[in-house]
Amino acid sequence: MVKFLLWSILLVLCWPLALIALVLYPLVWLLLLPFRLAGIAVGGALSLVWALVTLPARVLRL
């Protein structure tokens, strides 16, 4: 909702820039999608390593 409100203000102030932003936003999102997926994969791998490292402490605590 905030993005739409900011875009509406931009549309009133400078409509050509708002239209360019409207066209470029999906393209930028598509370009950044592989980096987002890589971040999810790296985060999952690091969580797995952390779980394996802390597993002995969890077992001994029981």
N, CA, C, O and CB atoms as a CASP TS submission, in Angstrom:
PFRMAT TS
TARGET T0000
AUTHOR 0000-0000-0000
METHOD Language model
MODEL 1
PARENT N/A
ATOM      1  N   MET     1       0.825  -1.180   0.000  1.00  0.00           N
ATOM      2  CA  MET     1       0.000   0.000   0.000  1.00  0.00           C
ATOM      3  C   MET     1       0.877   1.255   0.000  1.00  0.00           C
ATOM      4  O   MET     1       0.553   2.247  -0.653  1.00  0.00           O
ATOM      5  CB  MET     1      -0.943  -0.008   1.206  1.00  0.00           C
ATOM      6  N   VAL     2       1.977   1.203   0.728  1.00  0.00           N
ATOM      7  CA  VAL     2       2.872   2.354   0.790  1.00  0.00           C
ATOM      8  C   VAL     2       3.515   2.597  -0.569  1.00  0.00           C
ATOM      9  O   VAL     2       3.672   3.741  -0.997  1.00  0.00           O
ATOM     10  CB  VAL     2       3.954   2.144   1.865  1.00  0.00           C
ATOM     11  N   LYS     3       3.888   1.502  -1.249  1.00  0.00           N
ATOM     12  CA  LYS     3       4.493   1.648  -2.578  1.00  0.00           C
ATOM     13  C   LYS     3       3.516   2.303  -3.542  1.00  0.00           C
ATOM     14  O   LYS     3       3.901   3.154  -4.344  1.00  0.00           O
ATOM     15  CB  LYS     3       4.940   0.282  -3.126  1.00  0.00           C
ATOM     16  N   PHE     4       2.247   1.903  -3.462  1.00  0.00           N
ATOM     17  CA  PHE     4       1.242   2.496  -4.343  1.00  0.00           C
ATOM     18  C   PHE     4       1.043   3.968  -4.023  1.00  0.00           C
ATOM     19  O   PHE     4       0.897   4.785  -4.932  1.00  0.00           O
ATOM     20  CB  PHE     4      -0.088   1.748  -4.223  1.00  0.00           C
ATOM     21  N   LEU     5       1.035   4.314  -2.751  1.00  0.00           N
ATOM     22  CA  LEU     5       0.878   5.716  -2.353  1.00  0.00           C
ATOM     23  C   LEU     5       2.055   6.560  -2.847  1.00  0.00           C
ATOM     24  O   LEU     5       1.860   7.664  -3.355  1.00  0.00           O
ATOM     25  CB  LEU     5       0.750   5.830  -0.822  1.00  0.00           C
ATOM     26  N   LEU     6       3.267   6.042  -2.697  1.00  0.00           N
ATOM     27  CA  LEU     6       4.440   6.768  -3.189  1.00  0.00           C
ATOM     28  C   LEU     6       4.419   6.899  -4.709  1.00  0.00           C
ATOM     29  O   LEU     6       4.796   7.938  -5.250  1.00  0.00           O
ATOM     30  CB  LEU     6       5.723   6.064  -2.745  1.00  0.00           C
ATOM     31  N   TRP     7       3.976   5.840  -5.400  1.00  0.00           N
ATOM     32  CA  TRP     7       3.885   5.902  -6.852  1.00  0.00           C
ATOM     33  C   TRP     7       2.821   6.915  -7.287  1.00  0.00           C
ATOM     34  O   TRP     7       3.004   7.621  -8.278  1.00  0.00           O
ATOM     35  CB  TRP     7       3.568   4.512  -7.426  1.00  0.00           C
ATOM     36  N   SER     8       1.715   6.983  -6.549  1.00  0.00           N
ATOM     37  CA  SER     8       0.672   7.956  -6.877  1.00  0.00           C
ATOM     38  C   SER     8       1.173   9.378  -6.714  1.00  0.00           C
ATOM     39  O   SER     8       0.865  10.244  -7.533  1.00  0.00           O
ATOM     40  CB  SER     8      -0.556   7.735  -6.003  1.00  0.00           C
ATOM     41  N   ILE     9       1.936   9.626  -5.672  1.00  0.00           N
ATOM     42  CA  ILE     9       2.516  10.960  -5.471  1.00  0.00           C
ATOM     43  C   ILE     9       3.487  11.274  -6.595  1.00  0.00           C
ATOM     44  O   ILE     9       3.504  12.392  -7.111  1.00  0.00           O
ATOM     45  CB  ILE     9       3.230  11.053  -4.101  1.00  0.00           C
ATOM     46  N   LEU    10       4.295  10.292  -6.977  1.00  0.00           N
ATOM     47  CA  LEU    10       5.217  10.485  -8.087  1.00  0.00           C
ATOM     48  C   LEU    10       4.466  10.724  -9.389  1.00  0.00           C
ATOM     49  O   LEU    10       4.912  11.511 -10.224  1.00  0.00           O
ATOM     50  CB  LEU    10       6.139   9.278  -8.227  1.00  0.00           C
ATOM     51  N   LEU    11       3.340  10.061  -9.571  1.00  0.00           N
ATOM     52  CA  LEU    11       2.526  10.256 -10.773  1.00  0.00           C
ATOM     53  C   LEU    11       2.012  11.680 -10.854  1.00  0.00           C
ATOM     54  O   LEU    11       1.964  12.262 -11.937  1.00  0.00           O
ATOM     55  CB  LEU    11       1.353   9.275 -10.795  1.00  0.00           C
ATOM     56  N   VAL    12       1.631  12.239  -9.734  1.00  0.00           N
ATOM     57  CA  VAL    12       1.131  13.616  -9.724  1.00  0.00           C
ATOM     58  C   VAL    12       2.276  14.597  -9.955  1.00  0.00           C
ATOM     59  O   VAL    12       2.111  15.583 -10.673  1.00  0.00           O
ATOM     60  CB  VAL    12       0.419  13.929  -8.387  1.00  0.00           C
ATOM     61  N   LEU    13       3.428  14.337  -9.356  1.00  0.00           N
ATOM     62  CA  LEU    13       4.536  15.280  -9.452  1.00  0.00           C
ATOM     63  C   LEU    13       5.271  15.195 -10.786  1.00  0.00           C
ATOM     64  O   LEU    13       5.612  16.221 -11.375  1.00  0.00           O
ATOM     65  CB  LEU    13       5.504  15.041  -8.327  1.00  0.00           C
ATOM     66  N   CYS    14       5.515  13.987 -11.258  1.00  0.00           N
ATOM     67  CA  CYS    14       6.299  13.809 -12.483  1.00  0.00           C
ATOM     68  C   CYS    14       5.827  12.534 -13.175  1.00  0.00           C
ATOM     69  O   CYS    14       6.386  11.460 -12.955  1.00  0.00           O
ATOM     70  CB  CYS    14       7.837  13.745 -12.175  1.00  0.00           C
ATOM     71  N   TRP    15       4.796  12.655 -14.012  1.00  0.00           N
ATOM     72  CA  TRP    15       4.168  11.473 -14.582  1.00  0.00           C
ATOM     73  C   TRP    15       5.081  10.677 -15.523  1.00  0.00           C
ATOM     74  O   TRP    15       4.946   9.454 -15.558  1.00  0.00           O
ATOM     75  CB  TRP    15       2.933  11.879 -15.317  1.00  0.00           C
ATOM     76  N   PRO    16       6.007  11.288 -16.293  1.00  0.00           N
ATOM     77  CA  PRO    16       6.866  10.425 -17.125  1.00  0.00           C
ATOM     78  C   PRO    16       7.768   9.510 -16.292  1.00  0.00           C
ATOM     79  O   PRO    16       7.984   8.351 -16.647  1.00  0.00           O
ATOM     80  CB  PRO    16       7.728  11.283 -18.044  1.00  0.00           C
ATOM     81  N   LEU    17       8.284  10.031 -15.200  1.00  0.00           N
ATOM     82  CA  LEU    17       9.125   9.223 -14.323  1.00  0.00           C
ATOM     83  C   LEU    17       8.321   8.105 -13.668  1.00  0.00           C
ATOM     84  O   LEU    17       8.831   7.001 -13.479  1.00  0.00           O
ATOM     85  CB  LEU    17       9.776  10.100 -13.253  1.00  0.00           C
ATOM     86  N   ALA    18       7.075   8.382 -13.323  1.00  0.00           N
ATOM     87  CA  ALA    18       6.214   7.362 -12.724  1.00  0.00           C
ATOM     88  C   ALA    18       5.919   6.253 -13.723  1.00  0.00           C
ATOM     89  O   ALA    18       5.884   5.083 -13.344  1.00  0.00           O
ATOM     90  CB  ALA    18       4.902   7.986 -12.225  1.00  0.00           C
ATOM     91  N   LEU    19       5.709   6.590 -14.977  1.00  0.00           N
ATOM     92  CA  LEU    19       5.453   5.570 -15.996  1.00  0.00           C
ATOM     93  C   LEU    19       6.699   4.736 -16.276  1.00  0.00           C
ATOM     94  O   LEU    19       6.600   3.530 -16.500  1.00  0.00           O
ATOM     95  CB  LEU    19       4.962   6.222 -17.289  1.00  0.00           C
ATOM     96  N   ILE    20       7.862   5.367 -16.266  1.00  0.00           N
ATOM     97  CA  ILE    20       9.115   4.626 -16.449  1.00  0.00           C
ATOM     98  C   ILE    20       9.314   3.656 -15.276  1.00  0.00           C
ATOM     99  O   ILE    20       9.715   2.508 -15.468  1.00  0.00           O
ATOM    100  CB  ILE    20      10.328   5.608 -16.564  1.00  0.00           C
ATOM    101  N   ALA    21       9.030   4.134 -14.073  1.00  0.00           N
ATOM    102  CA  ALA    21       9.157   3.271 -12.894  1.00  0.00           C
ATOM    103  C   ALA    21       8.168   2.106 -12.965  1.00  0.00           C
ATOM    104  O   ALA    21       8.488   0.993 -12.548  1.00  0.00           O
ATOM    105  CB  ALA    21       8.927   4.086 -11.603  1.00  0.00           C
ATOM    106  N   LEU    22       6.983   2.360 -13.487  1.00  0.00           N
ATOM    107  CA  LEU    22       5.972   1.318 -13.605  1.00  0.00           C
ATOM    108  C   LEU    22       6.411   0.228 -14.579  1.00  0.00           C
ATOM    109  O   LEU    22       6.102  -0.946 -14.379  1.00  0.00           O
ATOM    110  CB  LEU    22       4.644   1.920 -14.055  1.00  0.00           C
ATOM    111  N   VAL    23       7.126   0.612 -15.625  1.00  0.00           N
ATOM    112  CA  VAL    23       7.603  -0.355 -16.613  1.00  0.00           C
ATOM    113  C   VAL    23       8.851  -1.077 -16.115  1.00  0.00           C
ATOM    114  O   VAL    23       8.994  -2.280 -16.332  1.00  0.00           O
ATOM    115  CB  VAL    23       7.896   0.343 -17.946  1.00  0.00           C
ATOM    116  N   LEU    24       9.753  -0.362 -15.452  1.00  0.00           N
ATOM    117  CA  LEU    24      11.022  -0.953 -15.043  1.00  0.00           C
ATOM    118  C   LEU    24      10.930  -1.823 -13.787  1.00  0.00           C
ATOM    119  O   LEU    24      11.782  -2.688 -13.582  1.00  0.00           O
ATOM    120  CB  LEU    24      12.018   0.133 -14.814  1.00  0.00           C
ATOM    121  N   TYR    25       9.926  -1.616 -12.951  1.00  0.00           N
ATOM    122  CA  TYR    25       9.822  -2.371 -11.700  1.00  0.00           C
ATOM    123  C   TYR    25       9.763  -3.884 -11.926  1.00  0.00           C
ATOM    124  O   TYR    25      10.506  -4.610 -11.266  1.00  0.00           O
ATOM    125  CB  TYR    25       8.592  -1.926 -10.933  1.00  0.00           C
ATOM    126  N   PRO    26       8.917  -4.395 -12.827  1.00  0.00           N
ATOM    127  CA  PRO    26       8.916  -5.854 -13.046  1.00  0.00           C
ATOM    128  C   PRO    26      10.227  -6.369 -13.634  1.00  0.00           C
ATOM    129  O   PRO    26      10.644  -7.486 -13.326  1.00  0.00           O
ATOM    130  CB  PRO    26       7.772  -6.235 -13.966  1.00  0.00           C
ATOM    131  N   LEU    27      10.878  -5.572 -14.475  1.00  0.00           N
ATOM    132  CA  LEU    27      12.145  -6.003 -15.057  1.00  0.00           C
ATOM    133  C   LEU    27      13.234  -6.103 -13.995  1.00  0.00           C
ATOM    134  O   LEU    27      14.009  -7.059 -13.985  1.00  0.00           O
ATOM    135  CB  LEU    27      12.577  -5.041 -16.161  1.00  0.00           C
ATOM    136  N   VAL    28      13.291  -5.135 -13.118  1.00  0.00           N
ATOM    137  CA  VAL    28      14.277  -5.169 -12.029  1.00  0.00           C
ATOM    138  C   VAL    28      13.981  -6.338 -11.096  1.00  0.00           C
ATOM    139  O   VAL    28      14.901  -6.999 -10.615  1.00  0.00           O
ATOM    140  CB  VAL    28      14.274  -3.832 -11.239  1.00  0.00           C
ATOM    141  N   TRP    29      12.695  -6.595 -10.838  1.00  0.00           N
ATOM    142  CA  TRP    29      12.319  -7.719  -9.979  1.00  0.00           C
ATOM    143  C   TRP    29      12.779  -9.033 -10.601  1.00  0.00           C
ATOM    144  O   TRP    29      13.295  -9.901  -9.898  1.00  0.00           O
ATOM    145  CB  TRP    29      10.791  -7.742  -9.744  1.00  0.00           C
ATOM    146  N   LEU    30      12.600  -9.186 -11.908  1.00  0.00           N
ATOM    147  CA  LEU    30      13.045 -10.400 -12.586  1.00  0.00           C
ATOM    148  C   LEU    30      14.562 -10.544 -12.570  1.00  0.00           C
ATOM    149  O   LEU    30      15.078 -11.653 -12.436  1.00  0.00           O
ATOM    150  CB  LEU    30      12.545 -10.408 -14.016  1.00  0.00           C
ATOM    151  N   LEU    31      15.278  -9.433 -12.705  1.00  0.00           N
ATOM    152  CA  LEU    31      16.736  -9.487 -12.670  1.00  0.00           C
ATOM    153  C   LEU    31      17.252  -9.863 -11.285  1.00  0.00           C
ATOM    154  O   LEU    31      18.273 -10.542 -11.173  1.00  0.00           O
ATOM    155  CB  LEU    31      17.321  -8.147 -13.096  1.00  0.00           C
ATOM    156  N   LEU    32      16.570  -9.437 -10.239  1.00  0.00           N
ATOM    157  CA  LEU    32      17.028  -9.712  -8.872  1.00  0.00           C
ATOM    158  C   LEU    32      16.539 -11.045  -8.330  1.00  0.00           C
ATOM    159  O   LEU    32      16.984 -11.471  -7.265  1.00  0.00           O
ATOM    160  CB  LEU    32      16.577  -8.614  -7.954  1.00  0.00           C
ATOM    161  N   LEU    33      15.632 -11.715  -9.038  1.00  0.00           N
ATOM    162  CA  LEU    33      15.074 -12.978  -8.561  1.00  0.00           C
ATOM    163  C   LEU    33      16.128 -14.067  -8.343  1.00  0.00           C
ATOM    164  O   LEU    33      16.054 -14.758  -7.327  1.00  0.00           O
ATOM    165  CB  LEU    33      14.045 -13.471  -9.538  1.00  0.00           C
ATOM    166  N   PRO    34      17.103 -14.260  -9.237  1.00  0.00           N
ATOM    167  CA  PRO    34      18.126 -15.288  -8.960  1.00  0.00           C
ATOM    168  C   PRO    34      18.920 -15.021  -7.688  1.00  0.00           C
ATOM    169  O   PRO    34      19.280 -15.957  -6.974  1.00  0.00           O
ATOM    170  CB  PRO    34      19.083 -15.386 -10.125  1.00  0.00           C
ATOM    171  N   PHE    35      19.194 -13.756  -7.400  1.00  0.00           N
ATOM    172  CA  PHE    35      19.928 -13.432  -6.171  1.00  0.00           C
ATOM    173  C   PHE    35      19.092 -13.741  -4.939  1.00  0.00           C
ATOM    174  O   PHE    35      19.628 -14.173  -3.919  1.00  0.00           O
ATOM    175  CB  PHE    35      20.342 -11.956  -6.165  1.00  0.00           C
ATOM    176  N   ARG    36      17.789 -13.524  -5.022  1.00  0.00           N
ATOM    177  CA  ARG    36      16.904 -13.840  -3.907  1.00  0.00           C
ATOM    178  C   ARG    36      16.860 -15.345  -3.682  1.00  0.00           C
ATOM    179  O   ARG    36      16.906 -15.806  -2.542  1.00  0.00           O
ATOM    180  CB  ARG    36      15.488 -13.294  -4.162  1.00  0.00           C
ATOM    181  N   LEU    37      16.772 -16.114  -4.769  1.00  0.00           N
ATOM    182  CA  LEU    37      16.762 -17.570  -4.647  1.00  0.00           C
ATOM    183  C   LEU    37      18.091 -18.089  -4.110  1.00  0.00           C
ATOM    184  O   LEU    37      18.109 -19.018  -3.301  1.00  0.00           O
ATOM    185  CB  LEU    37      16.457 -18.214  -5.999  1.00  0.00           C
ATOM    186  N   ALA    38      19.187 -17.510  -4.542  1.00  0.00           N
ATOM    187  CA  ALA    38      20.494 -17.901  -4.016  1.00  0.00           C
ATOM    188  C   ALA    38      20.600 -17.585  -2.526  1.00  0.00           C
ATOM    189  O   ALA    38      21.174 -18.363  -1.765  1.00  0.00           O
ATOM    190  CB  ALA    38      21.616 -17.193  -4.789  1.00  0.00           C
ATOM    191  N   GLY    39      20.056 -16.463  -2.115  1.00  0.00           N
ATOM    192  CA  GLY    39      20.058 -16.110  -0.696  1.00  0.00           C
ATOM    193  C   GLY    39      19.263 -17.088   0.144  1.00  0.00           C
ATOM    194  O   GLY    39      19.662 -17.428   1.258  1.00  0.00           O
ATOM    195  N   ILE    40      18.132 -17.542  -0.393  1.00  0.00           N
ATOM    196  CA  ILE    40      17.332 -18.534   0.324  1.00  0.00           C
ATOM    197  C   ILE    40      18.093 -19.845   0.445  1.00  0.00           C
ATOM    198  O   ILE    40      18.089 -20.479   1.500  1.00  0.00           O
ATOM    199  CB  ILE    40      15.988 -18.763  -0.385  1.00  0.00           C
ATOM    200  N   ALA    41      18.750 -20.251  -0.646  1.00  0.00           N
ATOM    201  CA  ALA    41      19.507 -21.505  -0.634  1.00  0.00           C
ATOM    202  C   ALA    41      20.688 -21.428   0.332  1.00  0.00           C
ATOM    203  O   ALA    41      20.928 -22.368   1.088  1.00  0.00           O
ATOM    204  CB  ALA    41      20.004 -21.840  -2.047  1.00  0.00           C
ATOM    205  N   VAL    42      21.418 -20.328   0.314  1.00  0.00           N
ATOM    206  CA  VAL    42      22.564 -20.169   1.221  1.00  0.00           C
ATOM    207  C   VAL    42      22.092 -20.125   2.670  1.00  0.00           C
ATOM    208  O   VAL    42      22.720 -20.716   3.548  1.00  0.00           O
ATOM    209  CB  VAL    42      23.359 -18.886   0.879  1.00  0.00           C
ATOM    210  N   GLY    43      20.994 -19.429   2.919  1.00  0.00           N
ATOM    211  CA  GLY    43      20.452 -19.388   4.278  1.00  0.00           C
ATOM    212  C   GLY    43      20.051 -20.767   4.775  1.00  0.00           C
ATOM    213  O   GLY    43      20.283 -21.105   5.936  1.00  0.00           O
ATOM    214  N   GLY    44      19.447 -21.565   3.898  1.00  0.00           N
ATOM    215  CA  GLY    44      19.081 -22.928   4.279  1.00  0.00           C
ATOM    216  C   GLY    44      20.293 -23.794   4.545  1.00  0.00           C
ATOM    217  O   GLY    44      20.299 -24.582   5.491  1.00  0.00           O
ATOM    218  N   ALA    45      21.327 -23.656   3.716  1.00  0.00           N
ATOM    219  CA  ALA    45      22.552 -24.442   3.918  1.00  0.00           C
ATOM    220  C   ALA    45      23.236 -24.051   5.217  1.00  0.00           C
ATOM    221  O   ALA    45      23.715 -24.917   5.949  1.00  0.00           O
ATOM    222  CB  ALA    45      23.519 -24.253   2.738  1.00  0.00           C
ATOM    223  N   LEU    46      23.287 -22.760   5.514  1.00  0.00           N
ATOM    224  CA  LEU    46      23.906 -22.323   6.768  1.00  0.00           C
ATOM    225  C   LEU    46      23.101 -22.779   7.981  1.00  0.00           C
ATOM    226  O   LEU    46      23.675 -23.102   9.021  1.00  0.00           O
ATOM    227  CB  LEU    46      24.051 -20.803   6.783  1.00  0.00           C
ATOM    228  N   SER    47      21.778 -22.807   7.855  1.00  0.00           N
ATOM    229  CA  SER    47      20.949 -23.317   8.950  1.00  0.00           C
ATOM    230  C   SER    47      21.199 -24.799   9.178  1.00  0.00           C
ATOM    231  O   SER    47      21.228 -25.259  10.319  1.00  0.00           O
ATOM    232  CB  SER    47      19.464 -23.074   8.659  1.00  0.00           C
ATOM    233  N   LEU    48      21.380 -25.545   8.100  1.00  0.00           N
ATOM    234  CA  LEU    48      21.685 -26.971   8.226  1.00  0.00           C
ATOM    235  C   LEU    48      23.030 -27.190   8.919  1.00  0.00           C
ATOM    236  O   LEU    48      23.145 -28.043   9.799  1.00  0.00           O
ATOM    237  CB  LEU    48      21.692 -27.638   6.847  1.00  0.00           C
ATOM    238  N   VAL    49      24.036 -26.426   8.525  1.00  0.00           N
ATOM    239  CA  VAL    49      25.354 -26.544   9.157  1.00  0.00           C
ATOM    240  C   VAL    49      25.263 -26.178  10.631  1.00  0.00           C
ATOM    241  O   VAL    49      25.866 -26.849  11.469  1.00  0.00           O
ATOM    242  CB  VAL    49      26.389 -25.643   8.444  1.00  0.00           C
ATOM    243  N   TRP    50      24.515 -25.121  10.964  1.00  0.00           N
ATOM    244  CA  TRP    50      24.371 -24.707  12.363  1.00  0.00           C
ATOM    245  C   TRP    50      23.661 -25.788  13.173  1.00  0.00           C
ATOM    246  O   TRP    50      24.028 -26.047  14.319  1.00  0.00           O
ATOM    247  CB  TRP    50      23.597 -23.377  12.458  1.00  0.00           C
ATOM    248  N   ALA    51      22.653 -26.417  12.585  1.00  0.00           N
ATOM    249  CA  ALA    51      21.948 -27.490  13.282  1.00  0.00           C
ATOM    250  C   ALA    51      22.874 -28.683  13.516  1.00  0.00           C
ATOM    251  O   ALA    51      22.815 -29.309  14.574  1.00  0.00           O
ATOM    252  CB  ALA    51      20.709 -27.927  12.484  1.00  0.00           C
ATOM    253  N   LEU    52      23.717 -28.999  12.553  1.00  0.00           N
ATOM    254  CA  LEU    52      24.653 -30.119  12.734  1.00  0.00           C
ATOM    255  C   LEU    52      25.717 -29.792  13.775  1.00  0.00           C
ATOM    256  O   LEU    52      26.130 -30.674  14.527  1.00  0.00           O
ATOM    257  CB  LEU    52      25.322 -30.477  11.403  1.00  0.00           C
ATOM    258  N   VAL    53      26.163 -28.556  13.831  1.00  0.00           N
ATOM    259  CA  VAL    53      27.187 -28.175  14.808  1.00  0.00           C
ATOM    260  C   VAL    53      26.617 -28.188  16.217  1.00  0.00           C
ATOM    261  O   VAL    53      27.301 -28.606  17.150  1.00  0.00           O
ATOM    262  CB  VAL    53      27.756 -26.787  14.483  1.00  0.00           C
ATOM    263  N   THR    54      25.390 -27.742  16.389  1.00  0.00           N
ATOM    264  CA  THR    54      24.808 -27.668  17.733  1.00  0.00           C
ATOM    265  C   THR    54      24.099 -28.948  18.143  1.00  0.00           C
ATOM    266  O   THR    54      23.590 -29.028  19.261  1.00  0.00           O
ATOM    267  CB  THR    54      23.841 -26.518  17.810  1.00  0.00           C
ATOM    268  N   LEU    55      24.050 -29.949  17.276  1.00  0.00           N
ATOM    269  CA  LEU    55      23.352 -31.187  17.606  1.00  0.00           C
ATOM    270  C   LEU    55      23.944 -31.898  18.835  1.00  0.00           C
ATOM    271  O   LEU    55      23.171 -32.339  19.686  1.00  0.00           O
ATOM    272  CB  LEU    55      23.385 -32.121  16.413  1.00  0.00           C
ATOM    273  N   PRO    56      25.272 -32.031  18.974  1.00  0.00           N
ATOM    274  CA  PRO    56      25.790 -32.715  20.176  1.00  0.00           C
ATOM    275  C   PRO    56      25.376 -32.010  21.480  1.00  0.00           C
ATOM    276  O   PRO    56      25.061 -32.674  22.467  1.00  0.00           O
ATOM    277  CB  PRO    56      27.321 -32.803  20.106  1.00  0.00           C
ATOM    278  N   ALA    57      25.377 -30.713  21.485  1.00  0.00           N
ATOM    279  CA  ALA    57      24.973 -29.991  22.705  1.00  0.00           C
ATOM    280  C   ALA    57      23.506 -30.234  23.016  1.00  0.00           C
ATOM    281  O   ALA    57      23.132 -30.350  24.183  1.00  0.00           O
ATOM    282  CB  ALA    57      25.232 -28.479  22.555  1.00  0.00           C
ATOM    283  N   ARG    58      22.682 -30.312  21.999  1.00  0.00           N
ATOM    284  CA  ARG    58      21.267 -30.567  22.226  1.00  0.00           C
ATOM    285  C   ARG    58      21.042 -31.988  22.745  1.00  0.00           C
ATOM    286  O   ARG    58      20.198 -32.217  23.612  1.00  0.00           O
ATOM    287  CB  ARG    58      20.474 -30.342  20.936  1.00  0.00           C
ATOM    288  N   VAL    59      21.795 -32.920  22.214  1.00  0.00           N
ATOM    289  CA  VAL    59      21.645 -34.315  22.657  1.00  0.00           C
ATOM    290  C   VAL    59      22.102 -34.455  24.100  1.00  0.00           C
ATOM    291  O   VAL    59      21.440 -35.127  24.891  1.00  0.00           O
ATOM    292  CB  VAL    59      22.450 -35.275  21.746  1.00  0.00           C
ATOM    293  N   LEU    60      23.239 -33.824  24.466  1.00  0.00           N
ATOM    294  CA  LEU    60      23.750 -33.924  25.837  1.00  0.00           C
ATOM    295  C   LEU    60      22.869 -33.196  26.849  1.00  0.00           C
ATOM    296  O   LEU    60      22.844 -33.569  28.022  1.00  0.00           O
ATOM    297  CB  LEU    60      25.159 -33.370  25.904  1.00  0.00           C
ATOM    298  N   ARG    61      22.159 -32.179  26.420  1.00  0.00           N
ATOM    299  CA  ARG    61      21.299 -31.437  27.329  1.00  0.00           C
ATOM    300  C   ARG    61      20.095 -32.272  27.769  1.00  0.00           C
ATOM    301  O   ARG    61      19.548 -32.053  28.850  1.00  0.00           O
ATOM    302  CB  ARG    61      20.830 -30.147  26.667  1.00  0.00           C
ATOM    303  N   LEU    62      19.687 -33.218  26.939  1.00  0.00           N
ATOM    304  CA  LEU    62      18.547 -34.064  27.330  1.00  0.00           C
ATOM    305  C   LEU    62      19.014 -35.010  28.392  1.00  0.00           C
ATOM    306  O   LEU    62      18.231 -35.824  28.881  1.00  0.00           O
ATOM    307  CB  LEU    62      17.955 -34.845  26.120  1.00  0.00           C
TER
END
